[in-house]
Amino acid sequence: MVIEKLPPHDIAAEEAVLAACLVDSEAIFKVAPILRPADFFREKNGWVYEAICALWDRNEAINPITVAHELARRDRLEAVGGTAYLAQIVADLPTVVGVEYYAQIVARDAVYRRLIEFAGKVAQRAYEGGADLEAVLGWAETQLMALRTGEALRDFVHIRTLLEKYLEATGIEEPPPGTGPQVIRTGFIPLDELLGGLKRSDLIIVAARPSMGKSALALSFARNAAVGQKAKVAIFSLEMSADQLAQRLLAAEANVDSTRLRLGEHTEAEERRIMHAMGVLAGCDIFIDDTPVLTVAEMRGKALRLQREHGLDLIVLDYLQLMQGNGGRNENRVQEISMISRNLKALARELNVPLVALSQLSRAVESRTPHIPMLSDLRESGSIEQDADVVMFVYREDYYTKKEDWEAAHPDRPGKAFPAGIAQIIVAKHRNGPTGTVDLRFIHKTAKFEDLLVRDDEPL
């Protein structure tokens, strides 16, 4: 007789997580960044957690009565065992202390189960054989990497921790050692004059084609707010890792070529600038979360907890199209993006902070001349334009045109210099103010923006 071995799971930990959420209003803030309903082994526990998350998303009270009502509304109360099951897990809860530990057990076992499922698929592909071995190996590596990055239990990391890691990796020796602003300044004089700063509860979209510098501009907003106004900034990076982001901030702050900084190839003068820049950034409150697969609900949970524990003045999201929808209930990606943008606007209002979200643009920009973006170019735009309070585009003429071609195309403008290193920030929508275009200098080697009147690219 063969007894089938059950995959890794811990029912007691699952029930402890649910019970803690039912009796402690703070528990969901600790659990939401860690767990999803699909992480529960026992299906009915996943249903209960899904009901808890639904109440939390609607800002409603979470307790045995409201959860039972939500389960009944979903026709699942009887399937989970009725109110008796909810009462039982609450009675069996030893303590609400350590709910994050219970959640991590549940999440860890969920990853193990997905790894087992993945191994089965690999075995099946291997049994099928075929001539294209490299394709199978490539598929397996891709799937395993997705599992590794997508299921990692991540949370905010203070930039000070990331900079300390960089110090250890490069061997540079470290020398011995309020109230949030109502309007967050971008740090660029003409842009602040046009916008009046980044206002609380506003959703600000920064959109551009690849390599235009939209991530660099958003990081400049974050740096300028944190350094110049002592603002507490949260950065959600779905594309770059936290370490990569910290090094980009460091390169810009130190005016050191980002590639050389990443490789640890510094002159003595550059090391002095790097150490000074590290002191500046480490003294700021910049929190980076690099979870690669994220829903708005999970982002909300992380942001709410950060706001409670440290305060929060600005959120930066890089970037919107990498966010995950709410479980496939939408008919298509356009509707899904619309739901995401609406929820981001609601989150900005709930937290009362400006939320800067980066967005892609469609390839239509490349098919016309000049390649200046328009609101209709927002990729999978859905209701992004409608939901946003501000939409700004980043456009660099020197990305598309060589100097000699530009001069040949503008023979009537001999006094007008080729716009090398000039980025146009095009404010195409401004719900409560004027639109217009602002020119900034873009320093490619350090991925840094600055006002045209400022020259900060020379060595200190």
PALO-94407 format. One record per residue: x, y, z of N, C-alpha, C in turn. Coordinates in pm, whole numbers, padded with zeros to 5 digits, always signed. Last residue first. Example, Ala and Ser with C-alpha at 12.3 -4.5 7.8 and 13.67 -1.06 7.14 Angstrom:
2
+01285-00225+00708+01367-00106+00714+01290+00003+00787+01319-00569+00780+01230-00450+00780+01320-00330+00780
END
This chain:
460
+03403+06761-00755+03404+06850-00638+03548+06881-00597+03380+06770-01112+03429+06710-00988+03432+06812-00875+03069+06883-01261+03214+06893-01248+03259+06828-01117+02800+06885-01264+02863+06765-01319+03015+06773-01315+02642+07090-01199+02688+07009-01086+02759+06884-01135+02532+07386-01270+02629+07293-01327+02690+07215-01212+02218+07532-01324+02308+07468-01228+02404+07377-01303+02041+07615-01508+02131+07717-01455+02233+07660-01358+01884+07393-01561+01979+07437-01663+02080+07537-01609+01859+07159-01290+01816+07282-01355+01924+07327-01454+01911+06807-01360+01934+06929-01282+01880+07049-01360+01923+06448-01330+01864+06570-01385+01903+06689-01297+02127+06164-01401+02086+06271-01309+02027+06388-01387+02302+05949-01468+02155+05935-01470+02091+06038-01377+02566+05985-01505+02523+05968-01366+02372+05952-01354+02579+06002-01779+02673+05913-01710+02637+05890-01564+02384+06195-01857+02363+06053-01883+02452+05964-01797+02219+06446-01730+02358+06400-01733+02355+06248-01740+02002+06677-01857+02014+06535-01823+02159+06493-01840+01849+06981-01761+01969+06915-01811+01968+06769-01765+01518+07070-01868+01614+07035-01764+01737+06975-01831+01249+07278-01955+01375+07217-01998+01464+07193-01876+00901+07231-01957+01017+07279-01882+01141+07206-01934+00584+07324-02080+00707+07246-02099+00822+07313-02026+00239+07293-01964+00352+07361-02026+00472+07269-02033-00065+07382-01790+00025+07287-01854+00139+07365-01917-00184+07508-01470-00148+07519-01611-00065+07401-01660-00412+07325-01249-00319+07431-01283-00284+07428-01431-00531+07087-01170-00558+07209-01093-00462+07322-01125-00452+06890-01354-00593+06907-01320-00622+07042-01254-00267+06886-01612-00251+06941-01478-00391+06979-01431-00099+06726-01874-00223+06739-01797-00190+06790-01658+00152+06759-01973+00042+06754-02069-00094+06761-02002+00445+06884-01931+00328+06866-01844+00205+06876-01934+00738+06763-02031+00614+06814-02091+00497+06783-01997+01053+06831-02009+00951+06775-01922+00820+06840-01964+01319+06766-02220+01196+06842-02206+01101+06765-02113+01662+06771-02164+01538+06693-02156+01420+06788-02141+01972+06794-02317+01854+06869-02271+01732+06778-02274+02197+06687-02433+02182+06677-02288+02065+06754-02231+02184+06914-02698+02253+06799-02639+02237+06801-02488+02023+07064-02900+01987+07043-02759+02052+06918-02698+02222+07285-03089+02168+07149-03080+02142+07115-02933+02133+07633-03061+02227+07522-03048+02153+07389-03043+02044+07883-03275+01987+07784-03183+02078+07662-03177+02133+08042-03470+02167+08080-03334+02120+07981-03230+02026+07937-03704+02171+07927-03681+02211+07961-03538+01772+07834-03814+01792+07865-03672+01941+07855-03638+01731+07747-04067+01680+07881-04038+01703+07922-03894+01806+07484-04078+01899+07585-04133+01857+07727-04101+01740+07230-03944+01704+07362-03891+01799+07469-03945+01837+07001-04054+01691+07015-04054+01646+07152-04004+02104+07026-04005+02060+07028-04144+01909+07050-04154+02103+07000-03729+02143+07128-03787+02099+07139-03932+02026+06730-03709+01942+06835-03650+01973+06971-03713+02239+06601-03831+02105+06589-03890+02014+06699-03838+02446+06666-03656+02453+06713-03795+02316+06704-03864+02354+06542-03414+02375+06687-03422+02373+06737-03567+02090+06301-03449+02230+06337-03441+02245+06487-03465+01797+06223-03262+01858+06296-03373+02006+06324-03348+01699+06089-03037+01650+06050-03169+01732+06109-03284+01824+06203-02823+01814+06057-02826+01780+06010-02968+01798+06474-02839+01928+06418-02877+01929+06265-02875+01541+06523-02740+01564+06531-02885+01694+06463-02924+01371+06362-02499+01505+06414-02529+01528+06407-02680+01108+06385-02267+01145+06375-02408+01282+06437-02429+00869+06274-02047+01012+06305-02059+01052+06282-02204+00551+06406-01947+00632+06322-02035+00777+06368-02030+00303+06396-01692+00420+06462-01753+00499+06360-01834-00004+06457-01558+00067+06368-01650+00182+06446-01710-00184+06478-01258-00078+06536-01341-00022+06426-01431-00390+06323-01176-00402+06468-01154-00300+06542-01239-00533+06038-01339-00417+06118-01297-00453+06264-01276-00762+05926-01444-00739+05914-01300-00629+06008-01252-00744+05978-01721-00860+06026-01644-00831+06029-01495-00508+05847-01792-00520+05991-01813-00634+06049-01729-00583+05581-01722-00469+05648-01658-00483+05800-01670-00777+05406-01810-00821+05535-01754-00708+05609-01685-00603+05264-02066-00724+05253-01988-00767+05390-01941-00345+05231-02183-00374+05345-02096-00499+05328-02012-00152+05078-02297-00256+05010-02221-00324+05111-02129+00057+05370-02290+00039+05230-02326-00064+05164-02235-00014+05684-02401-00003+05604-02280-00038+05459-02312-00061+05839-02621+00046+05740-02631+00060+05654-02506-00240+06040-02582-00292+05918-02645-00188+05808-02652-00083+06250-02493-00162+06175-02396-00213+06044-02453+00233+06225-02667+00102+06285-02646+00025+06197-02548+00587+06291-02724+00473+06213-02672+00346+06296-02660+00758+06349-03025+00713+06410-02899+00588+06337-02849+00907+06292-03252+00868+06184-03161+00821+06236-03025+00778+06486-03535+00875+06452-03430+00818+06350-03332+00702+06173-03672+00805+06276-03655+00737+06412-03636+00615+05836-03572+00585+05969-03626+00702+06064-03599+00673+05599-03449+00628+05593-03589+00596+05730-03648+00728+05623-03183+00841+05600-03273+00801+05612-03420+00478+05645-03066+00569+05760-03059+00680+05746-03163+00370+05395-03078+00321+05495-03174+00411+05617-03177+00440+05228-02880+00538+05245-02988+00492+05347-03092+00327+05385-02570+00316+05293-02682+00420+05324-02789+00502+05420-02259+00429+05478-02372+00428+05377-02487+00478+05338-01908+00530+05322-02043+00445+05400-02142+00511+05530-01608+00430+05458-01705+00503+05448-01838+00540+05577-01254+00599+05578-01387+00514+05492-01481+00377+05773-01020+00379+05642-01085+00438+05656-01225+00377+05924-00719+00437+05937-00852+00450+05798-00912+00154+06053-00507+00200+05922-00554+00247+05940-00698+00142+06256-00218+00155+06248-00364+00211+06112-00403-00085+06148+00042+00051+06174-00005+00049+06182-00158-00305+06037+00183-00284+06182+00177-00139+06215+00146-00389+05781+00185-00267+05809+00261-00237+05958+00268-00619+05814+00023-00629+05753+00156-00509+05788+00243-00515+05927-00211-00611+06002-00130-00619+05946+00012-00351+05721-00301-00293+05854-00277-00385+05937-00189-00546+05522-00334-00442+05506-00233-00377+05640-00200-00693+05618-00549-00760+05603-00420-00659+05590-00307-00493+05601-00744-00547+05732-00708-00617+05725-00572-00467+05323-00746-00353+05406-00708-00398+05546-00668-00718+05248-00840-00679+05211-00703-00558+05290-00655-00702+05345-01100-00806+05397-01009-00769+05368-00864-00490+05190-01198-00474+05335-01187-00579+05396-01095-00607+04931-01184-00485+04962-01109-00470+05113-01091-00821+04956-01362-00848+04927-01221-00727+04962-01135-00674+04998-01597-00769+05100-01550-00799+05081-01402-00541+04757-01620-00463+04878-01596-00552+04990-01544-00768+04598-01675-00687+04572-01556-00604+04695-01519-00853+04696-01917-00942+04710-01801-00865+04689-01671-00628+04618-02066-00666+04760-02059-00755+04784-01938-00628+04340-02046-00523+04415-01978-00558+04563-01966-00965+04214-01989-00843+04233-02066-00748+04324-01990-01154+04155-01794-01163+04090-01923-01034+04103-02003-01071+04079-01453-01094+04173-01562-01085+04101-01696-00999+03887-01277-01142+03909-01294-01171+04004-01410-00734+03829-01210-00786+03786-01339-00934+03807-01359-00638+03932-00973-00673+03791-00979-00742+03748-01106-00599+04210-00999-00665+04155-00881-00713+04012-00898-00272+04257-01149-00413+04287-01127-00468+04212-01008+00054+04385-01078-00035+04272-01103-00178+04312-01071+00267+04618-01244+00183+04578-01133+00088+04467-01175+00397+04708-01463+00449+04585-01404+00365+04538-01286+00285+04952-01529+00247+04836-01610+00302+04704-01557+00408+05135-01343+00268+05096-01331+00235+04967-01406+00737+05035-01226+00647+05125-01293+00510+05060-01301+00775+05239-00967+00847+05215-01093+00829+05069-01135+00646+05486-00764+00622+05352-00817+00688+05338-00953+00685+05665-00468+00728+05654-00607+00710+05509-00650+00527+05872-00232+00543+05737-00285+00586+05747-00431+00580+06077+00053+00584+06063-00092+00601+05916-00128+00556+06067+00330+00526+06194+00262+00519+06181+00110+00507+05898+00632+00517+05885+00486+00473+06016+00421+00611+05720+00931+00560+05837+00861+00582+05821+00711+00682+05485+01055+00787+05585+01030+00735+05718+00977+00452+05331+01114+00576+05309+01188+00678+05422+01173+00244+05415+00947+00221+05402+01091+00352+05399+01168+00366+05405+00696+00313+05531+00745+00293+05527+00896+00420+05132+00677+00531+05227+00680+00485+05360+00736+00157+05036+00666+00242+04999+00779+00361+05094+00791+00073+05150+00426+00003+05182+00551+00090+05150+00672+00250+05027+00246+00254+05172+00265+00186+05213+00395+00175+04756+00262+00312+04796+00295+00319+04945+00327-00094+04774+00178-00059+04721+00309+00079+04763+00354-00064+04877-00082-00138+04953+00020-00099+04906+00159+00064+04665-00206+00132+04794-00196+00068+04879-00087-00145+04483-00197-00021+04456-00123+00060+04583-00104-00329+04616-00361-00366+04582-00223-00242+04555-00139-00195+04626-00602-00219+04752-00532-00255+04725-00386+00055+04364-00614-00078+04418-00641-00094+04550-00566+00360+04260-00758+00292+04336-00654+00154+04379-00702+00664+04126-00800+00524+04099-00837+00438+04157-00726+00906+04210-00688+00887+04220-00833+00745+04195-00881+00987+04425-00429+00905+04309-00461+00870+04314-00610+01155+04623-00326+01177+04575-00463+01104+04445-00492+01128+04916-00155+01070+04782-00161+01082+04734-00305+01300+05149+00037+01288+05086-00094+01233+04945-00081+01288+05463+00184+01260+05321+00205+01229+05257+00070+01463+05724+00309+01418+05665+00183+01406+05515+00206+01538+05955+00497+01442+05846+00517+01385+05806+00381+01892+06030+00520+01756+06052+00469+01667+05932+00503+02147+05971+00583+02073+06054+00678+01931+06082+00635+02238+05844+00361+02210+05762+00480+02134+05840+00586+02285+06061+00190+02172+05971+00164+02136+05887+00287+02512+06185+00313+02390+06261+00282+02270+06168+00270+02696+05976+00326+02652+06043+00448+02523+06120+00428+02727+05925+00057+02668+05822+00143+02620+05882+00274+02856+06157-00025+02721+06129-00075+02652+06024+00011+03103+06122+00102+03019+06238+00136+02874+06212+00095+03187+05894-00029+03166+05889+00115+03080+06006+00161+03206+05992-00292+03113+05882-00261+03083+05878-00112+03407+06179-00268+03273+06224-00304+03169+06116-00271+03618+06010-00204+03579+06114-00108+03438+06163-00139+03627+05859-00438+03593+05793-00311+03550+05895-00207+03713+06052-00618+03577+05998-00630+03534+05928-00502+03973+06086-00530+03881+06200-00525+03736+06152-00534+04077+05834-00585+04069+05880-00446+03971+05996-00433+03862+05670-00827+03983+05742-00790+03968+05785-00643+03713+05345-00849+03709+05486-00811+03849+05543-00797+03532+05095-00931+03654+05154-00988+03654+05305-00962+03308+04944-00874+03399+04976-00765+03531+05035-00813+03112+04902-01056+03227+04812-01062+03328+04838-00950+02941+05111-00996+02893+04974-00980+03009+04874-00977+03101+05329-01066+03062+05310-00926+03018+05167-00902+03116+05295-01341+03238+05287-01261+03206+05264-01114+02845+05338-01402+02909+05210-01435+03035+05192-01352+02797+05601-01319+02725+05491-01254+02788+05356-01283+03041+05838-01241+02985+05754-01346+02924+05628-01285+02945+06056-00984+03039+05954-01029+02969+05870-01134+02809+06237-00816+02858+06278-00948+02970+06186-00997+02690+06155-00585+02835+06173-00580+02892+06226-00711+02422+06134-00661+02457+06223-00550+02606+06254-00549+02435+05943-00865+02386+06077-00893+02429+06175-00786+02533+05722-00723+02608+05775-00836+02566+05918-00867+02325+05683-00537+02459+05718-00490+02541+05780-00602+02111+05609-00699+02100+05729-00616+02237+05778-00572+02223+05374-00798+02190+05483-00891+02176+05615-00815+02244+05224-00564+02367+05263-00634+02341+05373-00736+01974+05187-00505+02058+05261-00411+02186+05308-00479+01899+05029-00724+01838+05160-00705+01925+05247-00613+02046+04797-00681+02067+04875-00803+02015+05018-00787+01930+04715-00437+02073+04748-00445+02103+04833-00568+01666+04663-00512+01692+04770-00415+01839+04812-00420+01641+04607-00870+01655+04562-00731+01684+04682-00641+01393+04731-01102+01530+04723-01051+01530+04672-00908+01106+04686-01116+01198+04654-01226+01341+04637-01177+00959+04771-00909+00922+04641-00963+01018+04596-01072+00998+04950-00634+01071+04924-00758+01041+04783-00806+00867+05195-00454+00833+05059-00494+00896+05035-00630+00978+05400-00206+00998+05368-00347+00963+05221-00368+00879+05652+00014+00872+05509-00016+00887+05490-00166+01017+05899+00223+00984+05857+00087+00984+05706+00076+00974+06175+00414+00987+06029+00425+00930+05969+00297+01164+06477+00383+01043+06399+00361+01074+06250+00374+01348+06678+00411+01342+06576+00515+01213+06494+00505+01381+06841+00196+01267+06869+00283+01253+06770+00399+01618+06760+00066+01585+06902+00078+01476+06934+00177+01619+06477+00085+01734+06557+00128+01693+06701+00157+01364+06397-00001+01422+06340+00121+01536+06425+00175+01323+06546-00235+01228+06556-00125+01291+06509+00005+01541+06466-00390+01525+06608-00356+01429+06627-00240+01493+06188-00416+01613+06238-00350+01594+06381-00304+01248+06185-00557+01260+06120-00427+01379+06175-00349+01313+06325-00793+01206+06374-00706+01223+06318-00565+01510+06148-00884+01548+06285-00850+01442+06348-00760+01355+05928-00940+01452+05917-00832+01501+06056-00790+01217+06035-01159+01143+06000-01038+01236+05985-00918+01432+06062-01338+01357+06180-01295+01281+06151-01166+01513+05797-01372+01608+05894-01315+01534+06017-01264+01287+05694-01497+01325+05644-01364+01419+05742-01295+01296+05840-01737+01182+05858-01646+01214+05806-01506+01482+05846-01946+01522+05895-01814+01408+05910-01716+01461+05724-02191+01442+05870-02186+01485+05928-02052+01467+05449-02202+01594+05522-02209+01581+05673-02213+01139+05397-02343+01259+05348-02275+01381+05436-02303+00918+05687-02333+00970+05568-02398+01095+05523-02324+00728+05793-02045+00828+05813-02149+00856+05680-02216+00566+05960-01770+00567+05863-01879+00672+05898-01983+00446+05991-01461+00565+06029-01537+00583+05923-01645+00160+06100-01297+00212+06002-01392+00333+06062-01464+00046+06139-00979+00129+06204-01080+00189+06095-01169-00226+06191-00786-00160+06085-00863-00087+06152-00979-00247+06366-00473-00242+06367-00619-00175+06240-00673-00232+06379-00200-00347+06307-00256-00349+06306-00408-00032+06674-00202-00084+06557-00131-00216+06510-00194+00148+06775-00495+00049+06798-00389-00002+06667-00331+00453+06886-00578+00372+06764-00584+00276+06768-00466+00465+07232-00700+00509+07116-00622+00418+06997-00644+00355+07396-00885+00331+07430-00745+00373+07317-00653+00406+07354-01152+00315+07262-01082+00273+07311-00945+00574+07571-01225+00462+07531-01310+00359+07449-01234+00761+07582-01021+00683+07702-01051+00560+07667-01134+00871+07329-01040+00793+07363-00920+00709+07488-00942+01001+07362-01283+00894+07263-01273+00807+07289-01151+01194+07558-01227+01087+07587-01324+00972+07487-01316+01345+07418-01009+01277+07547-00993+01167+07571-01096+01326+07107-00880+01361+07176-01004+01278+07304-01011+01224+06985-00661+01364+07024-00654+01413+07093-00779+00964+06927-00628+01040+06836-00715+01189+06864-00704+00830+06948-00298+00892+07014-00413+00968+06911-00496+00532+06869-00158+00663+06813-00188+00718+06882-00313+00355+07036+00087+00377+07025-00057+00519+06973-00079+00379+06993+00360+00247+06985+00299+00256+06972+00148+00634+06789+00513+00592+06907+00437+00455+06886+00373+00599+06633+00838+00621+06628+00695+00571+06753+00626+00773+06699+01139+00645+06705+01067+00673+06713+00918+00967+06529+01208+00878+06644+01219+00745+06634+01146+03158+05780+01252+03032+05847+01240+03017+05995+01298+03433+05764+01081+03351+05757+01202+03220+05838+01187+03413+05653+00731+03468+05736+00839+03381+05726+00963+03448+05334+00586+03356+05439+00628+03419+05521+00740+03642+05229+00315+03632+05241+00460+03544+05359+00497+03542+05018+00055+03567+05156+00096+03548+05166+00247+03479+04766-00037+03595+04781+00048+03630+04923+00085+03259+04691-00181+03364+04763-00252+03489+04785-00168+03091+04556-00001+03125+04493-00128+03244+04559-00196+03060+04733+00212+03122+04603+00237+03170+04540+00107+02926+04943+00079+03056+04965+00142+03131+04834+00161+02688+04816+00010+02778+04861-00096+02918+04885-00040+02577+04777+00261+02610+04660+00180+02709+04699+00070+02533+05043+00329+02629+04966+00409+02672+04840+00333+02333+05101+00147+02462+05168+00133+02570+05096+00213+02125+04948+00251+02176+04918+00118+02313+04981+00095+02084+05078+00498+02123+04937+00495+02184+04900+00361+01999+05331+00410+02121+05320+00490+02174+05176+00488+01752+05293+00293+01866+05311+00204+01998+05301+00281+01564+05028+00435+01611+05166+00444+01737+05179+00361+01339+04828+00266+01475+04834+00318+01516+04980+00320+01021+04668+00287+01101+04789+00271+01240+04771+00333+01032+04321+00187+00968+04435+00252+01060+04555+00231+00966+03989+00068+01039+04115+00069+00962+04220+00144+01006+03672+00006+00937+03752+00107+01017+03881+00126+00982+03562-00330+01065+03607-00218+00984+03694-00123+00847+03483-00551+00796+03434-00424+00878+03481-00305+00977+03593-00769+00836+03623-00747+00785+03583-00612+01236+03493-00767+01214+03636-00747+01070+03667-00711+01197+03211-00791+01286+03267-00689+01254+03413-00661+01024+03189-01009+00983+03138-00878+01066+03201-00767+01183+03297-01206+01055+03362-01176+01005+03317-01039+01388+03110-01203+01418+03248-01166+01290+03323-01130+01247+02888-01297+01304+02885-01162+01337+03026-01114+01181+02972-01556+01075+02943-01460+01127+02943-01317+01440+02999-01666+01349+03114-01660+01241+03093-01555+01536+02737-01648+01605+02846-01578+01515+02967-01561+01352+02604-01814+01362+02568-01673+01430+02680-01593+01404+02727-02063+01270+02738-02002+01278+02710-01852+01668+02643-02099+01637+02785-02088+01502+02808-02024+01628+02367-02120+01709+02421-02010+01681+02570-01990+01475+02363-02354+01418+02310-02230+01495+02366-02110+01656+02469-02536+01528+02537-02515+01465+02492-02385+01860+02282-02531+01886+02417-02481+01757+02493-02453+01741+02060-02655+01773+02054-02512+01793+02194-02455+01574+01978-02896+01608+02113-02850+01630+02116-02699+01493+01722-02954+01627+01764-02996+01670+01896-02934+01332+01521-02698+01335+01612-02813+01476+01662-02839+01163+01459-02391+01283+01460-02471+01277+01560-02584+00970+01398-02209+00927+01418-02347+01046+01423-02442+01113+01399-01973+01067+01271-02026+01024+01283-02172+01143+01677-01943+01260+01594-01965+01222+01458-02023+00883+01760-01894+00950+01809-02014+01072+01723-02047+00844+01624-01649+00760+01593-01764+00826+01638-01894+01034+01751-01486+01045+01607-01512+00964+01569-01636+00926+02009-01483+01059+01987-01540+01076+01840-01577+00688+01959-01348+00682+02007-01487+00816+01986-01557+00790+01885-01099+00710+01791-01176+00702+01830-01323+00908+02123-01020+00993+02007-01044+00919+01901-01125+00679+02281-00981+00773+02315-01087+00861+02195-01123+00574+02156-00755+00496+02158-00879+00586+02187-00999+00781+02214-00576+00748+02075-00607+00671+02066-00738+00758+02491-00571+00883+02431-00618+00861+02285-00656+00513+02521-00454+00529+02564-00593+00657+02507-00654+00578+02424-00200+00477+02354-00282+00489+02393-00429+00766+02617-00117+00806+02477-00131+00708+02401-00219+00597+02838-00105+00705+02837-00203+00754+02694-00225+00435+02759+00108+00374+02782-00023+00480+02780-00133+00615+02756+00317+00561+02629+00271+00495+02643+00134+00655+03036+00338+00766+02946+00306+00716+02814+00251+00401+03126+00416+00458+03169+00288+00571+03077+00245+00377+03005+00670+00279+02975+00565+00336+03010+00427+00594+03128+00798+00588+02982+00787+00494+02943+00673+00517+03393+00788+00636+03352+00714+00643+03201+00699+00299+03390+00962+00278+03421+00820+00397+03377+00736+00424+03341+01207+00329+03243+01153+00311+03265+01003+00568+03582+01221+00640+03454+01217+00551+03345+01161+00365+03767+01242+00452+03771+01124+00529+03640+01109+00259+03708+01492+00179+03676+01374+00264+03680+01246+00369+03751+01742+00439+03663+01650+00362+03629+01525+00087+03767+01950+00228+03803+01933+00293+03702+01838-00151+03658+02000-00142+03735+01875+00002+03779+01849-00156+03317+02113-00124+03459+02134-00118+03530+02000-00297+03077+02053-00223+03091+02178-00194+03236+02214-00615+03008+01935-00500+03098+01916-00425+03115+02048-00846+02866+01972-00721+02790+01973-00597+02878+01960-01045+03055+01942-01028+02993+02074-00894+02921+02085-01020+03105+01669-00993+03213+01765-00966+03156+01903-01100+02864+01566-00960+02904+01545-00923+03020+01637-01373+02860+01655-01277+02757+01698-01132+02804+01682-01496+03071+01528-01487+03072+01674-01382+02974+01724-01479+02978+01265-01412+03102+01303-01393+03110+01454-01639+02749+01287-01498+02735+01252-01420+02861+01291-01889+02858+01348-01825+02770+01446-01675+02755+01417-01978+02985+01128-01922+03069+01234-01851+02986+01340-01882+02740+00875-01969+02833+00944-01898+02916+01050-01714+02593+00721-01750+02538+00852-01833+02633+00936-01674+02676+00468-01558+02684+00558-01587+02624+00696-01927+02645+00355-01817+02562+00306-01696+02565+00398-02080+02844+00474-02107+02704+00508-01991+02615+00468-01960+03067+00347-01961+03053+00493-01983+02908+00533-01972+03118+00081-01866+03028+00126-01867+03006+00276-02105+03320-00061-02159+03183-00060-02055+03080-00018-02023+03575-00022-01953+03502-00128-02001+03357-00140-02170+03640+00196-02195+03715+00073-02132+03646-00047-02046+03477+00381-02183+03446+00341-02217+03517+00210-01805+03615+00406-01805+03477+00354-01944+03437+00306-01901+03851+00520-01837+03855+00389-01832+03717+00325-01998+03750+00765-02090+03815+00672-02031+03819+00531-01760+03662+00878-01867+03565+00851-01966+03623+00750-01633+03909+00905-01576+03808+00815-01680+03702+00780-01796+04033+01094-01786+04091+00959-01728+03991+00860-01759+03854+01315-01892+03883+01261-01883+03935+01118-01481+03844+01372-01554+03722+01333-01690+03750+01270-01348+04138+01204-01376+04060+01324-01458+03938+01282-01257+04434+01074-01229+04290+01058-01248+04223+01193-01428+04709+00922-01379+04639+01041-01360+04491+01012-01313+04836+00604-01418+04793+00697-01356+04715+00812-01170+04917+00379-01156+04992+00505-01269+04961+00603-01167+04752+00168-01279+04846+00173-01278+04929+00301-00948+04594+00222-00943+04680+00103-01052+04786+00107-01055+04455+00440-00944+04549+00462-00934+04646+00345-01237+04290+00315-01283+04388+00414-01178+04496+00434-01057+04140+00159-01162+04218+00094-01216+04326+00188-00904+04010+00352-00840+04109+00265-00943+04198+00196-01102+03839+00458-01036+03937+00544-00973+04049+00460-01152+03681+00233-01260+03764+00288-01203+03874+00378-00905+03555+00210-00953+03638+00099-01064+03732+00147-00906+03405+00443-00808+03515+00429-00850+03609+00317-01109+03225+00380-01125+03313+00496-01030+03433+00483-00993+03096+00161-01119+03170+00144-01140+03269+00258-00773+02974+00279-00751+03076+00177-00875+03160+00153-00910+02793+00434-00833+02898+00501-00800+03011+00403-01012+02625+00241-01106+02709+00315-01035+02819+00393-00779+02494+00149-00853+02586+00062-00945+02679+00141-00477+02474+00301-00617+02435+00317-00704+02539+00246-00255+02634+00226-00268+02495+00180-00412+02448+00188-00225+02966+00112-00279+02875+00213-00299+02736+00154-00155+03127-00097-00046+03070-00017-00095+02969+00086-00371+03249-00212-00323+03125-00275-00211+03059-00195-00395+03492-00068-00488+03380-00043-00438+03247-00098-00063+03592+00037-00176+03601-00055-00268+03482-00027+00157+03755+00273+00072+03645+00227-00031+03687+00124+00304+03991+00329+00371+03861+00325+00289+03755+00252+00161+04222+00361+00277+04226+00271+00343+04090+00249-00042+04126+00549-00074+04152+00408+00049+04161+00317+00059+04115+00812+00045+03993+00733+00031+04021+00584+00056+04365+00928+00180+04288+00932+00178+04170+00836-00203+04445+00893-00097+04532+00842+00037+04458+00836-00344+04251+01033-00350+04248+00886-00243+04337+00825-00304+04322+01304-00239+04203+01247-00236+04206+01095-00443+04525+01419-00313+04559+01363-00251+04443+01286-00671+04418+01528-00688+04506+01412-00555+04542+01346-00714+04097+01627-00621+04210+01641-00626+04296+01515-00889+03893+01566-00897+03951+01700-00808+04074+01719-00847+03813+01305-00985+03827+01353-00994+03901+01485-00575+03787+01279-00641+03892+01202-00783+03918+01253-00540+03561+01441-00480+03688+01481-00545+03805+01408-00672+03369+01285-00726+03406+01415-00671+03540+01463-00501+03353+01062-00640+03395+01046-00698+03444+01178-00262+03262+01184-00264+03387+01107-00406+03440+01097-00349+03019+01292-00300+03125+01382-00300+03260+01312-00407+02871+01065-00517+02910+01153-00476+03021+01249-00144+02842+00965-00248+02907+00885-00361+02958+00974-00023+02700+01173+00025+02835+01141-00078+02912+01059-00169+02461+01155-00173+02539+01279-00128+02683+01255-00100+02366+00903-00237+02411+00926-00246+02497+01051+00147+02380+00705+00134+02393+00850-00002+02454+00880+00318+02189+00451+00212+02279+00496+00212+02282+00648+00455+02018+00173+00476+02096+00296+00360+02189+00327+00235+01754+00045+00336+01860+00031+00348+01941+00159+00201+01418+00163+00145+01551+00144+00257+01653+00127+00249+01115-00001+00306+01213+00090+00250+01351+00060+00039+00837-00012+00083+00959-00079+00131+01062+00023+00131+00518+00049+00070+00634+00113+00127+00760+00048+00066+00214-00097+00145+00336-00109+00068+00452-00046+00084-00119+00000+00000+00000+00000+00088+00125+00000
END
